[in-house]
Amino acid sequence: MIPTVVRKYTPHDEDAVIDMWRRTWQITRPDIDFNDRVPWFRDHLRHTWVPEGHVFIAEQQGAVVGFAVLRPSKNCLEQIAVAPEARGTGVAELLMSVVKDASPEMLELTVNCDNFRAIRFYEKHGFAIISGGENVFSGLPIFLMKWTSGKGLDSRQ
């Protein structure tokens, strides 16, 4: 197995993260053209996620193979993505562990209702569906999911 290193994002990572995000989501949602969404993603990365959160990069042999975005002020896992070629190698589990360490009491996230692979992954890591809604960008139905450590927060909320 190829060793994976997780580290903090630097501006030098921007193009590799964007390319990996685009390739990953294009496979996950082939009905949406993610090339058209790159400007939005770049802007969001630069002006929202980097200044307001923690962006963790997973690397294998110097290549970006995954990333996760945590917004601590909202206890929100905004994004976790793993390159198609690195799926099944433990990258997602490692990123989830790092995010939980950075937000050790509670996390929330939204996931597309039809992203069954992601929902299974989140449930495996202790998240539960607490409500539904609609993605403001795509109009797709989403679930709000929550994880609590049980340390000081009411895990039934």
Contacts in CASP RR format, 6 or more apart in sequence:
PFRMAT RR
TARGET T0000
AUTHOR 0000-0000-0000
METHOD contacts of the structure
MODEL  1
MIPTVVRKYTPHDEDAVIDMWRRTWQITRPDIDFNDRVPWFRDHLRHTWV
PEGHVFIAEQQGAVVGFAVLRPSKNCLEQIAVAPEARGTGVAELLMSVVK
DASPEMLELTVNCDNFRAIRFYEKHGFAIISGGENVFSGLPIFLMKWTSG
KGLDSRQ
1 89 0 8 1.000
2 60 0 8 1.000
2 61 0 8 1.000
2 89 0 8 1.000
3 60 0 8 1.000
4 58 0 8 1.000
4 59 0 8 1.000
4 60 0 8 1.000
4 65 0 8 1.000
4 89 0 8 1.000
4 90 0 8 1.000
4 91 0 8 1.000
4 94 0 8 1.000
5 58 0 8 1.000
5 59 0 8 1.000
5 60 0 8 1.000
5 62 0 8 1.000
6 56 0 8 1.000
6 57 0 8 1.000
6 58 0 8 1.000
6 59 0 8 1.000
6 94 0 8 1.000
6 95 0 8 1.000
6 98 0 8 1.000
7 56 0 8 1.000
7 57 0 8 1.000
7 59 0 8 1.000
8 54 0 8 1.000
8 55 0 8 1.000
8 56 0 8 1.000
8 57 0 8 1.000
9 17 0 8 1.000
9 50 0 8 1.000
9 55 0 8 1.000
9 56 0 8 1.000
9 57 0 8 1.000
9 67 0 8 1.000
11 50 0 8 1.000
13 57 0 8 1.000
13 64 0 8 1.000
14 42 0 8 1.000
14 45 0 8 1.000
14 46 0 8 1.000
16 63 0 8 1.000
16 64 0 8 1.000
17 45 0 8 1.000
17 55 0 8 1.000
17 57 0 8 1.000
17 64 0 8 1.000
17 67 0 8 1.000
18 38 0 8 1.000
18 41 0 8 1.000
18 42 0 8 1.000
18 45 0 8 1.000
20 64 0 8 1.000
20 65 0 8 1.000
20 66 0 8 1.000
20 67 0 8 1.000
20 81 0 8 1.000
20 83 0 8 1.000
21 34 0 8 1.000
21 41 0 8 1.000
21 67 0 8 1.000
21 79 0 8 1.000
21 81 0 8 1.000
22 34 0 8 1.000
22 35 0 8 1.000
22 37 0 8 1.000
22 38 0 8 1.000
22 41 0 8 1.000
23 83 0 8 1.000
23 84 0 8 1.000
24 81 0 8 1.000
24 82 0 8 1.000
24 83 0 8 1.000
24 84 0 8 1.000
25 32 0 8 1.000
25 34 0 8 1.000
25 37 0 8 1.000
25 81 0 8 1.000
26 32 0 8 1.000
26 33 0 8 1.000
26 34 0 8 1.000
26 35 0 8 1.000
27 84 0 8 1.000
28 115 0 8 1.000
28 117 0 8 1.000
29 112 0 8 1.000
32 138 0 8 1.000
40 137 0 8 1.000
45 55 0 8 1.000
49 55 0 8 1.000
49 69 0 8 1.000
49 71 0 8 1.000
49 78 0 8 1.000
49 79 0 8 1.000
52 71 0 8 1.000
52 73 0 8 1.000
53 69 0 8 1.000
53 70 0 8 1.000
53 71 0 8 1.000
53 72 0 8 1.000
53 73 0 8 1.000
54 69 0 8 1.000
54 70 0 8 1.000
54 72 0 8 1.000
54 102 0 8 1.000
55 67 0 8 1.000
55 68 0 8 1.000
55 69 0 8 1.000
56 67 0 8 1.000
56 68 0 8 1.000
56 69 0 8 1.000
56 70 0 8 1.000
56 95 0 8 1.000
56 98 0 8 1.000
56 99 0 8 1.000
56 102 0 8 1.000
57 64 0 8 1.000
57 66 0 8 1.000
57 67 0 8 1.000
58 64 0 8 1.000
58 65 0 8 1.000
58 66 0 8 1.000
58 67 0 8 1.000
58 68 0 8 1.000
58 82 0 8 1.000
58 86 0 8 1.000
58 91 0 8 1.000
58 94 0 8 1.000
58 95 0 8 1.000
59 65 0 8 1.000
60 86 0 8 1.000
60 89 0 8 1.000
60 91 0 8 1.000
64 83 0 8 1.000
65 82 0 8 1.000
65 83 0 8 1.000
65 85 0 8 1.000
65 86 0 8 1.000
65 89 0 8 1.000
65 91 0 8 1.000
66 81 0 8 1.000
66 82 0 8 1.000
66 83 0 8 1.000
66 86 0 8 1.000
66 91 0 8 1.000
66 95 0 8 1.000
67 79 0 8 1.000
67 80 0 8 1.000
67 81 0 8 1.000
67 95 0 8 1.000
68 77 0 8 1.000
68 79 0 8 1.000
68 80 0 8 1.000
68 81 0 8 1.000
68 95 0 8 1.000
68 96 0 8 1.000
68 98 0 8 1.000
68 99 0 8 1.000
69 77 0 8 1.000
69 78 0 8 1.000
69 79 0 8 1.000
69 80 0 8 1.000
70 76 0 8 1.000
70 77 0 8 1.000
70 78 0 8 1.000
70 99 0 8 1.000
70 102 0 8 1.000
70 103 0 8 1.000
70 107 0 8 1.000
71 78 0 8 1.000
72 102 0 8 1.000
72 103 0 8 1.000
74 108 0 8 1.000
75 103 0 8 1.000
75 105 0 8 1.000
75 106 0 8 1.000
75 107 0 8 1.000
75 108 0 8 1.000
76 107 0 8 1.000
76 108 0 8 1.000
76 109 0 8 1.000
77 99 0 8 1.000
77 103 0 8 1.000
77 107 0 8 1.000
77 108 0 8 1.000
77 109 0 8 1.000
78 109 0 8 1.000
80 92 0 8 1.000
80 95 0 8 1.000
80 96 0 8 1.000
80 99 0 8 1.000
82 88 0 8 1.000
82 91 0 8 1.000
82 92 0 8 1.000
82 95 0 8 1.000
83 91 0 8 1.000
92 121 0 8 1.000
93 125 0 8 1.000
96 125 0 8 1.000
99 107 0 8 1.000
100 107 0 8 1.000
100 125 0 8 1.000
100 147 0 8 1.000
100 149 0 8 1.000
104 149 0 8 1.000
104 151 0 8 1.000
105 148 0 8 1.000
105 149 0 8 1.000
105 150 0 8 1.000
105 151 0 8 1.000
105 152 0 8 1.000
105 153 0 8 1.000
106 146 0 8 1.000
106 147 0 8 1.000
106 148 0 8 1.000
106 149 0 8 1.000
106 153 0 8 1.000
107 127 0 8 1.000
107 146 0 8 1.000
107 147 0 8 1.000
108 144 0 8 1.000
108 145 0 8 1.000
108 146 0 8 1.000
108 147 0 8 1.000
109 122 0 8 1.000
109 127 0 8 1.000
109 144 0 8 1.000
109 145 0 8 1.000
110 135 0 8 1.000
110 142 0 8 1.000
110 143 0 8 1.000
110 144 0 8 1.000
110 145 0 8 1.000
111 118 0 8 1.000
111 119 0 8 1.000
111 122 0 8 1.000
111 142 0 8 1.000
111 143 0 8 1.000
111 145 0 8 1.000
112 118 0 8 1.000
112 135 0 8 1.000
112 138 0 8 1.000
112 140 0 8 1.000
112 141 0 8 1.000
112 142 0 8 1.000
113 132 0 8 1.000
113 140 0 8 1.000
113 141 0 8 1.000
113 142 0 8 1.000
113 143 0 8 1.000
114 140 0 8 1.000
114 141 0 8 1.000
119 129 0 8 1.000
119 143 0 8 1.000
119 145 0 8 1.000
122 145 0 8 1.000
122 147 0 8 1.000
125 147 0 8 1.000
126 147 0 8 1.000
127 145 0 8 1.000
127 146 0 8 1.000
127 147 0 8 1.000
128 145 0 8 1.000
128 146 0 8 1.000
128 147 0 8 1.000
129 143 0 8 1.000
129 144 0 8 1.000
129 145 0 8 1.000
130 144 0 8 1.000
130 145 0 8 1.000
130 146 0 8 1.000
131 143 0 8 1.000
131 144 0 8 1.000
132 141 0 8 1.000
132 142 0 8 1.000
132 143 0 8 1.000
132 144 0 8 1.000
133 141 0 8 1.000
133 142 0 8 1.000
133 143 0 8 1.000
133 144 0 8 1.000
134 140 0 8 1.000
134 141 0 8 1.000
134 142 0 8 1.000
135 141 0 8 1.000
135 142 0 8 1.000
146 157 0 8 1.000
148 154 0 8 1.000
148 155 0 8 1.000
148 157 0 8 1.000
END
